[in-house]
Amino acid sequence: MTVIDPAHHEVDRAVRVRFWAGARAAAGVEEVVVAAGRVGEVTAAASRLAPGVAAILPLCSLLVDGHRVGPDDDAPPSSVLEVLPPFAGG
């Protein structure tokens, strides 16, 4: 299921935030669509739509279009931000 922030329904000017594994379970949805911006702003907006993910976000790796990013990096319009929790094993 995808949850779209009603304030930012224009998908071509938004970021798709995809949750994987435990992050998906915590979020309760597969993805959310929020306004583009800095990664920290995007994850904050995603947490408002899927509050269960807020507690695990600091533990997760974040990728924008396949590249590892931090909170001050950009998540431009039409990009995909992947939220990957830590995985057990090797």
Secondary structure, DSSP 8 states (H G I E B T S, - for coil): -EEE-GGG--GGGEEEEEE-THHHHHHSSSEEEEE-EEHHHHHHHHHHHSGGGTTTGGGSEEEETTEE--TTSEE-TT-EEEEE---S--
